[in-house]
Amino acid sequence: MTEIAVIGAGLIGRAWSIVFARAGFHVALWDPAPDAVPAACDFIAARLPELRDAGLLSDPPETIAARIRPAASLAKAVANAIHVQENGPERIPDKLALFAELDRATAPECVLASSTSGIPASAFTETLPGRARCLVAHPVNPPYLVPLVELCPAPWTDPAAIAATRALMEQAHQVPVTVRHELPGFVLNRLQGALLAEAFRLLAADAISPEDLDATVKHGLGTRWSFMGPLETIDLNAPGGLADYCARYGALYARMQTEMTPMDWDAALVARLHAARRTALPEAEMSARHAWRDRRLMALAAHKAGQPG
């Protein structure tokens, strides 16, 4: 049975454990904090029945949970691994130390992948003897409900390591995309950042309320984007396809872009928007809303699984 080492048992590490174990892999889970792995196993045990009820598991929850074993040390976690998924702190010094240890402890053919949300692999792998097998495999939280994984190599990453990771992610029922060279924020966060930047500009100009802005995305753009990308969207929004759409609306978008100048998210604007969110969702209700979000994502995932691609 293929073994995956998940290093770091926080929110992302426990979620990756579900992804890999659900797909039939054995998972060795390790974290330097002594309470982290037991807490992760409790979370997984509670979450698996919910996934079963949503129709998202092909095996019984207890079978999947049994594929995840706590490891007593990092060395024992990676001893038989063909792939390591690292989920340590988002700090370069921590990743430098952790990847140096992983490079020493793993078999030469084992791929070392980081879940980092924005640190390029080149920042913590350059001096490693095994740097050619290192890359970023950035998930979307939680990856057992949102399947996209961004694969982003360092300049020295071996294409074979990218191919192996892509194949592994497909086996795990994820949707890997390859970012061809390093970019701050990779691709998903850059796209999200573009939307957030314009959202904050509109709110700073008092063009719309925070509630109506969220409704615009939730009930407008997001409805289509839940099953189509932006290029397919515009391709279907003009009789002659994408080129026709660009001919019709290109000048409008060019004019809008001249107004989309960079702006800082100043403290006053952030405080106003934060206050609006806490009015709509008091802090005491956030945990319940997280659970609501995950149930909605489960329902969406189950729906999409039953639809043609």
N, C-alpha and C positions, 0 to 999 in steps of 0.2 A: 504494500500500500504506500502510495506517495506521501511523504511527510513534509509538511510546511512548518517552519518556525515563525511564530509571531512574537516579536520582541516589543514589549510594552503592552500592558493590559488595561489601558484607559479606554475612553469612549471608542476610539478608532480600532485599537487592538482587539477589544472584545467583539466588535462588529466584524472585523476581518475573520476572526475565529469562526463566527457563524457562517460567513461566506464559504470558507474553505471546507469546514466540516459538513455543511449542507451538501456540498458537491461530491462528497465521498472521500476527501483527503483526511489523513491523520494530522492533527495540529498539536505542536508542542508550544505551550504558552508560558512566557517568562516575563517577569517584571522585577526590577531591583527593590521595589517597595513590598514588604512582606505581606501586606493585606490586599494588594491589588489583584492578584490572581484569584484568590477565593471570592472577592467581590465580583470579579468578571464572570466567574463560573455561576454565581448566584443570578447575575443579570441574564446570562445566556439561558439558564434553566427556566427562568420566568418568561423569557421572550419566545422561546421555541414553540410552546403551545399556542401562542397568539399567531405565529406564522403558520402553524398547522391549520388553525381554524380559518385562516385567510386563504388556504389552498396553496401556500407557497413552499411546502415541504413535500418531498416524495418519500421520505423515510420517517419513521416515528421519532418524536423529539428525543426519547431516551437513547435511541441508536445514534443520533447525531451528537448528542452531548457526550456519549462515550468515546467519540473520536477525538475529543479535546482532552489532553492530559497536561496538568501542571508540571513544569520543569523546575528542578531544584537549583539550576544554575544556567547561565547563558550557554556555557560550553555544552551542557547536557541537552539544552533546547535545540541547538543547531547540529548536534552530532550526526544525525541521519538526514538532515534537510537537503532538499534539492532547490529550495527557494526560501529566502528569509524576507519577511515583511517587517520593516522597522517602524516603530511608532513612538519614538522618544521625543523629548522636549524640542520645541522649535527654536533651538539655539545652536549656532554653528559650533561652538566649542564642545557641546555635548555630543553632537553628531560626529565630529572629528574623532573623539575618543571612542565612541560606540562603534563606528565603522572600522576603526583600526583593530578593535577587539574582534569584530565579526570577521574581518579579513584573515586574522590569524587562526580563528577557531573553526572555520568552515572548510569543506572540501573545495578544491579549486574550481570544480564545475558548478558549484552552488551560486545562484544569482542572488545578489544583495540589492534589495529594493527599499526605498524610503517612501513613507506616506506623506512626507512634508507637503504643506500647502503652498509653499512659495520659495523655499531655499533651493537653488540649483544644485544638482549633484556635484558639479565641479567644485563647489565651495567646501566639500568635506571628503572628497575621494581622490584628489589630485596626486597625493604622495603615496597612495596605497600600492603595494605590489600587485594586487588583484583589481586594480581600478577598472579594467576593461569589462568586468562583470557587474558593475554598479550602475544604477539608474534610479530615477524617481518613478514610482507607481502611485500617483495621487488619486485617492478615491473621492467620492462625494458622500457626505455623511447623511444617513447611515448606509454604507455600501451594500448591506443585505437587502435594502429596499430601493436604492438608486444605483443602477449597475455601472455607470460610467467610470472608467479608470483612465487617467491620463498617463501615458508612458513617455517620459522625457529623459533622453540620454544626456550624459556629459559629452564633451567633444571626443573623448577617448573610449566611450562605451562601444563594445563589440556589437555589431548588428545581430550576431547570433544570440546575445543576451536579450536584446529587445524582442527578437522572434520567439525565444523560449518563453519570455514573460507574457507576450501576447497570447501564445497558445495556452499557457497555464490559465490566464484570466478567462479565456473563452471556455476552457474546461470547467471553470468555476462559475459559469453562466453570467460573467460580467461582460461589459461592452468596452473593450480597450480601444483607445485612439492614440496615435503616435504623434507627439509634438516633435517636429523634425530637428529643432535646435533650441537651445535654452532661451527662455524669455521670462522676465519677472512676472510671477503669477501664473505662468503656463498659459493655457488658452481659456479654460472655463472661468477662472477668476478675472481674466481680462475682459471677457464678454460680460460677466456680472458687474465688473467695475464700470464698464461703459454705461450700463443701464442705471447703476446707482449714481454715477456722476450727473447724468441728466436729471434723475429724480431729485437729487439734492439741489440742483440749479432751479428746477421748477418750484420746489418748496421754498427756497430762499427768496424767490421772486413773488411768492404768495400767489402763484398761478392756479393752485389747486390745494385742497386740504390733504393731510397725510392719509386720512381714511379713503378719500376718493382716488388718490394715487395708487394705493394698494389694490383697490377695486379695479382700476384700469388694467393692471397687470393680471390680477387673479381671474377676472371674468372676461378679459380681452386677449392680450398677447399670450398669457400663460395657457389659456385653453387650447390654442393651436399648437403652442410650443411643447405641450405635453406629448405630442406624437409626431411633430414635424419640426425640422430645423428652419432657420431664417431663410436659407436659400430656396428650399422647397416651398416655403410659405409664399414668397414673392413670385416664384415660378408659376404657382397656381392662382395668383391674384391678378393676372392680366391675360387677355385672350391669347396673346402670342408668346406667353412664357416669360422667362427672366429678362431677356433682352427688351421685350415690349414693356415690361414693368419699368425697367431702368430708363427707357426712352420717355415714358409718360411722367415719371416722378423723380428722375435724377436731378433735375434743376431744383425741385423743392427740397430734396435732401441736402444738396450742396448749399442752398441758402440757410437751411437750419444749422448745418455744421459751422457756419461762420459765427453763429451765436453760442456755440458750445465751447466756450473758452474755459480753460482750467480754473478751478476755484478751490480754495481750502475749505474743509469742513470745520468751520470755526466753532468755538465752544458754545456760543449763543445759539447757533442753529442746531447743533447736536443736542443741547439741553432742551430746546423746544420740541424736537422730534422725539426725544426720549420721553418727555412728559406726555406727549400725545399717545405714545405706545403704552405707557403705564396707566393712562386713563382708560384706554381700550382694553388693556390686559393687566390687571394689578399683579404685582410681583408674586403674591401668594397663589395666584392661579397659573403661573407659568409652567409648573411641573405637569399639571393636568393638560395644559395646551400642548406640551411636547408629546404627551401620550396620544392626544387627539391627532396631531400631525402625523405621527407614525401609523396610526390606524388608517388615516386617509391615504398615506403612501402605500400601505399594504393593499388596500382596496384598489388603488390605481395600478399597482404592480400586477395584481391578480387579473384585473381587466385586460391590461396590455398583453399579458401572457396568453390570453385566449383569443387575441385578435391577430389577423395577418399583419406581417411587418410592412 
